[in-house]
Amino acid sequence: MKSITGNIAIEGKNIVKDFELGNTTTRVLKDVSIKVLKGEFVSIMGQSGSGKSTLLYILGGLDTPTRGTVSMNGIDISKFNDEKMSKIRRQKIGFVFQFYNLIPNLNVEENIMLPLLLDGKKTRDYRKQLNEILEVVGLTDRRKHTPRELSGGQQQRVAIARALIGSPEILFADEPTGNLDSATGAEIMDLLRAINQNSGQTILMVTHSPEAAKSSNRVITVKDGMIE
């Protein structure tokens, strides 16, 4: 694994998140501060409703904090408008979710290349990178298959490859093994650990699984909206 230099990949400071329903306000995150260094593989754990996924979405720019700041490479992104934040998500961040969110009528390589097309890039410039990523995730011989022809584990590998194709500065994973059986989930965690160790890819993952969390360098526990 590449050495951790001490540079901060992403940092949240004093994050508060309130949800309002009618006249009721529920505080989901309570003054949470967190930092992830470049090259780290960090797991966020906690029971359902603890606020761990909300924290991940705020750090990844999918949600905004009620109070507090989120900085990427020292730049506060928490006040970016939708257009600027969308650009950050396309170019700097990769996401892997519990449900694979693949396009059914696109084959493996088309699903992987989709973010580049949405960002206006020419896919022919990324053929070499595509081949390398397919090799890393073990899907070279499945590149022309559609999602319905793949197992759940293979579909999640496509989702991981899609998240990596743009060379993101940080990869966010929300329960990436949550929809898989234990053996397939272990394979996905082995893949994420190998990606982290071999390329120094920064990964921040939410999981409820202690087994999955063992693949990371560091575990952060969230309970009742606070970091223990």
KAMODA-V274849 format. One record per pair of residues at least 12 apart in sequence whose ideal C-beta (glycine too) atoms are under 7 Angstrom apart, sorted by the first residue. I is the first residue (numbers start at 1). J is the second residue. Records with the same first field share a line. If there is no record, write none. Layout:
I = J + J
This chain:
1 = 39 + 196 + 197 + 200
2 = 39 + 200
4 = 37 + 38 + 39 + 40
5 = 38
6 = 37
7 = 37 + 38
8 = 35 + 37
9 = 36 + 37 + 38 + 169 + 170 + 202
10 = 36 + 59 + 72 + 170
11 = 35 + 71
12 = 32 + 33 + 34 + 58 + 59 + 68 + 70
13 = 33 + 68 + 69
14 = 31 + 33 + 67 + 68
15 = 29 + 32 + 55 + 58 + 65 + 68
16 = 29 + 30 + 31 + 65 + 66 + 67 + 68
17 = 29 + 54 + 58 + 65 + 66
18 = 66
27 = 225
28 = 51 + 54 + 225
29 = 51 + 54 + 55 + 225
30 = 225 + 226
32 = 55 + 226 + 227
34 = 220 + 227
36 = 202 + 204
38 = 202
39 = 200 + 202
40 = 202 + 217 + 218
41 = 193 + 196 + 203 + 215 + 216 + 217
42 = 204 + 216 + 217 + 218 + 220
43 = 205 + 207 + 213 + 216 + 219
44 = 56 + 205 + 206 + 220 + 222
45 = 207 + 208 + 213 + 219 + 221
46 = 221 + 222 + 223
50 = 222 + 223 + 224
51 = 222 + 225
52 = 206 + 222
53 = 174 + 206
55 = 222
56 = 172 + 174 + 204 + 206
58 = 70
59 = 204
60 = 93 + 95 + 172
61 = 77 + 85 + 88 + 89 + 93
64 = 78
65 = 78
72 = 92
90 = 115 + 118 + 119 + 166
91 = 119 + 166
92 = 168 + 169
93 = 168 + 170 + 172
94 = 163 + 164 + 166 + 168 + 171 + 172
95 = 163 + 172
96 = 159 + 160 + 163 + 171 + 173 + 176
97 = 174
98 = 174 + 175 + 176 + 178 + 179
99 = 179
100 = 155 + 156 + 158 + 159
101 = 159
102 = 147 + 155 + 158 + 159
104 = 146 + 147 + 148
105 = 146
107 = 143 + 144 + 145 + 146
108 = 139 + 142 + 143 + 144 + 145 + 158
109 = 130 + 143
111 = 158 + 162
112 = 130 + 133 + 158 + 161 + 162 + 165
113 = 126 + 130 + 165
114 = 162
115 = 162 + 165 + 166
116 = 165 + 166
126 = 165
129 = 165
130 = 165
133 = 161 + 164 + 165
134 = 161
136 = 195
137 = 157 + 160 + 161 + 191
138 = 157
139 = 154 + 157 + 158 + 161
142 = 154
152 = 179 + 180 + 184
153 = 180 + 184 + 187 + 188
156 = 176 + 180 + 188
157 = 191
160 = 191
169 = 202
170 = 202 + 204
171 = 201 + 202 + 203
172 = 204
173 = 192 + 203 + 205
174 = 206
175 = 206 + 207 + 208
176 = 188 + 205
177 = 189 + 209 + 212
185 = 212
189 = 212 + 215
192 = 215
193 = 215
